[in-house]
Amino acid sequence: MAPSALALVAGLEAISRGRPDRVLRLRGLLACAAAGEEPYELLIFRGFASSTTHPTGFDPDQPVLPDGVVLASAELLAGPLNPAAEQLLAAAAAPEHYLQPAAWL
């Protein structure tokens, strides 16, 4: 059984604390009443997750994912992230794949 999206992100954040040289980019869709579905992107770096496509709250004790998010894929990047020169370390895979610490290279 696959973990919930919130449990998945919590597990990935925990692993990322030990890998400050990695950024995990998760992509998926957010169900919206007005627009149907919108692309959703989340970055996880050094134990913290933040959305690049939607507002993220300031309280780290609140869930970072809004209701209706489905995370479909994850890419591993070299960190810290340099948007002008991203270094892809592992191509897109299922987000659950990265719950294995060895997948973070």
Secondary structure, 3 states (H helix, E strand, C coil): CCCCHHHHHHHHHHHHCCCCCEEEEEEEEEEECCCEEEEEEEEEECCEEEECCCCCCCCCCCCCCCCCEEEEEEEEEECCCCHHHCCEEEEEECHHHHHCHHHHC
